[in-house]
Amino acid sequence: MTTGLAAGVFLLYAHTVMPGLRATDDRTFVLAFAAIDRAIINPLFMLTAFLGALVSTVAAAALQWGEDAFGWTVAALVLYLVVVGITPTVHLPRNDALKAAVAEGEPVAPGAVRAAFGEETWVRWNWVRVVLNLAAFVLLCCALVVAGAAR
């Protein structure tokens, strides 16, 4: 369930948040993205989706050791680990730089801040997170089916 929640968050950014922000002027983009990024970093998101998916998948794999569903769960875990790796490698540095540019209130040069953010790269790699996360979710659903059939 947590993997599905994480996939939903990344998908929401992909099909709603980023296309909506893309249509705005530079100042609005920079201020809105910074505000959204500050808001999403909270215990509820971290526990129920982002890190919750990692912890619950590791726990599921440990509980399924030696069972038929183990391989499905490990495959999902590998995909989700890639998602977790992409986030601090691609997204967090961009998010943090953008937030730092507005830390004092108004960004000095919103066009330059937006250009430095690398919106296209952020969006492209977010779609990679969406696909990998959805694939991990499907694999975990397969693990449930296999575990249920084995019982």
VENLIN-V952216 format. One record per pair of residues at least 12 apart in sequence whose ideal C-beta (glycine too) atoms are under 7 Angstrom apart, sorted by the first residue. I is the first residue (numbers start at 0). J is the second residue. Records with the same first field share a line. If there is no record, write none. Layout:
# VENLIN-V952216
I: J, J
This chain:
# VENLIN-V952216
1: 47, 48, 51, 52, 55
2: 52, 56, 75, 79, 132, 135, 136, 139
3: 136
4: 47, 48
5: 48, 49, 52, 132
6: 129, 132, 133, 136
8: 48
9: 125, 128, 129, 132
10: 129
12: 125
13: 125, 126, 129
16: 35
17: 122, 125
20: 32
21: 118
25: 109, 110, 113
26: 106, 109
28: 113
29: 97, 100, 101, 106, 109, 112, 113
30: 101
32: 97
33: 97, 98, 101
36: 94, 98
37: 98
52: 79
53: 79, 83
56: 72, 75, 76, 79, 139
57: 76
59: 72
60: 72, 73, 76
63: 146
66: 146, 149
67: 145, 146, 149
68: 142, 145, 146
71: 138, 141, 142, 145
72: 139, 142
74: 138
75: 135, 138, 139, 142
78: 131, 134, 135, 138
79: 132, 135
81: 131
82: 128, 131, 132
85: 124, 127, 128
89: 124
90: 121, 124
93: 116, 117, 121
96: 115, 116
97: 112, 116
100: 112
